[in-house]
Each structure stands twice: as structure tokens, then as C-alpha cells.
Amino acid sequence: MSSSPAEPVTADPDAPRDDAWFTALFHEHATSVHRYLLRRAHTDDVEDLTAETFAVAWRRRDDIPHGFELQWLFRTAGFLVSNHHRKKRATPVEELPERDTTIDPMHDVIDDEGLKQAFRQLSDRDREVLLLSAWEGLGASDNAGVLNISSNAASVALSRARSRLLHALDGDVSDTSSPR
């Protein structure tokens, strides 16, 4: 194995979806997927969810659109997190957590209490759009790939989510409850 970075997956659209392609996909995007999951799942589950995301990617490698690999991986990871949260896991009484585990762990990184409260007032969709933009660093076209909507719709969704967050920060909760 060489010490040079792997050739980007998006470099050759005609490359066969073989072991080398998958290795390059993994090396190029594993850290981003892991970070994405760290903000959405319990720390103890992140390694398994990351591995499961790439297992799905291997099984469905022919379905991954060229040039949108990261967006596809984020979307798949999001589905896996949603399914994971739906599962009921028994918690032994001896191991009760000290904090409220019903609150999404990604909210713990927000130190400003006002921002935290405003963020919690937003819909799940608005939070996801803002997080994809701010934390994952995705632009409108990349958000569109993750959310499975057009680039224009993603731009509008981001603009509206930012506006609702600003209203919530100002204490105007009426606009945060509007349909999305």
C-alpha cells in the first residue's frame, strides 16, 4: 500500500466498481461519514453505523451516482441513523445514563443556550438543512443530493431554515412552526 493519497473516486466515471474503486471511496469519504454520524448518533454506535454505511455502499455500488458519492453516503447514513433510533434498546438499571438520551447528541456541541433553544424549535428538516450546510460544509447542489431534491429547492430550504433560525433567536417562534 503506497503512502500517497488515493485517487479521488470521482476522477474516472468509467472506472469499474471493483475493490480498488471501493477502497478509494472509503479512503476519500470515511472521515466525513464518521463525522456526520458523530453528530447524529450516540458515540458508542458511530463505528457500527459507519461500517454499515459502507457495507450498504458496497452492496449497492452500482446505484451510487458518479460525482455524488459523498451525498449518497450521507443520505444512506441518515437513513441508517433513523432506523437505528427507531429500534428499542433495553437499558439495564445499573447503566442508566446521567443525561437525557432522547436529545440528539449533535445539540450538545452548541454552547450558547439561546442558540441551542432556537435550534430545538426548528423542524427536523430545517435542522438537517442547516447542519448539512454549516457542519458538513455542503453547498446547495450537494444538499440537494443528500435531501433528494433539486438544487433550487435546496437553496430555498436553506434560506428559509436560516430565516426561521433567526426568528427563533429573536424570540419570534411563530415562524418556526410554519409547514416545511
N, C-alpha and C positions, 0 to 999 in steps of 0.2 A: 504494500500500500504506500503510495507516494505521500509526501507531506504537503504537496501543493493542493489548493482548494479544488473541489470538484467542479467540473464544467457545469454551468447553470443548466437546469432541466429544460428551460425554455429555449436553449440555444439551437436545437435542431428539432423542428416539428416532425420530421420523418424518422427520427430515431426509434428503434424498436422498444417496446415497453418491456424490457427484459430486466435481469438482475442489476446490470450496470445503470440502467435508467432509474430503477427504484433506489439504488444506493445513492445516486446523485440527488434524487428527490428528497431522500431522508436527510442527507448532509446539508442540503440547501435550506430545508424548512423545519427541521426537528426543533430547533431552539424557539422559533416563532410559535409553533404549535404548542410547545410546552408552556411558554409564557402565556399564551392565550388561555390555556386550560388552568394555569395557576390563578388567574383572575376570576375563574368561573366555577371552580370545584374545590373541594376540600383537599388540602395538601397531600394527605395520605392516598388520595385517589388519582392524582395527576399522572404519575408514571404509568399506571394501568390504562388510563384514558388516552394518553399519548400513544402507547403501544397499540391500543385498539384502533385509534385513528389511522395509524399507518398499516395495520392489518387490513382494514377496510380498503385503504388506498391500493394495497397490493391486489386484493381480490377484484377490485373494480377499476384497475389501472387503465383499461381501455375506455372507461367512461369519463376520465379526468380530462377536461378540455385543455388543449395546449395553450400555454400562456396565462392560464388561470389556475395553476396548480395550488398556490397558497390559498386563494379564495375557496377553492373546492375543499381543501383540508380544513380551513376554519369552519366552513359550513358543516362538514361532516363531524368535526369535533363538537360543534354546537349541538347537533342532534344527539350525539353520544352523551353529552352532559345533561341534556334534557331528559333523556331516557334514564340516565343514572339517578337523577334527582327524584324521578318517579318511583324508583324502587324503594321499598320499605326495608330498612335495615334495623334490626333489633339492637339496642344499646344496653349492654349489661349495666346493672345498677352501680357496680363498682367503678365504672368508667364514664360516668355522666360528665359531659363537657361543662367547663366553667362559663362558657359564653353561649349566647343564643346561636345555635347552628342553623336556624331557619333563615337567618340573614345571609345573603350571598357574600362569600369571603372577599370578593373584589371591592366591596364597600368599606372594608376595614382599612384599606390603604388611603382613604380620604381622611385627612386630619382635621380639616376645617368642618366644624359641626354644622354651620349654616349650609355649606355646600353639600354635606352628607344628607341633611334633611331635604334639601331641594332636590337632590338626585333621587332620593327614595320616592318622591312624589311623582316622578315621571313614570310613564308606562314602560313595560319591559322592552318594547320596540325602540322607544326613544333612548333608553339607557344603552341598548345594544348598538344603535347607530352612533351614539356619542363615543362609546368605548372603542368601537372599531376605528373611528377616526382619530381619537386622542391617544389611546394606548397602543393600538396595533399599527397606527401610522398609515392607515389606508385612505386613499382618496375616493372620490365619488364613484369612479368606474370600478375600483376594487371592492368597495362596499356593495355595489350593485351585484357583483359576482357572488359575494357571501350571502346577501339577502335575497338573491334570485329575483331582482327587479331591474328595471332599466337604469342607466346612468343618470338620466334626468330625474327619475323618481328618487334615486338615492340622494342626489343633490338637494332636492326639495325636502326629503325626510330629514337630512342633516340640518338644513336651515331651520326647519320647524322645531326639531328637537333642541337646537341651540336657543331658539326663541323661547320655548317653553321652560327651559332651564333658567334663562334669565328672568322670566316672570316668576318662577318659583323662588329664585334667590331674592327677588324684590318683595316676596310675601304674597304675590298675586297667584293663588292656587287655582283660580277659575279657569285659566287657560291650560293648566297641566292635565285637566281631566277631560279635555275635548277628545273626540274619537280620532284614532290614527288609522 
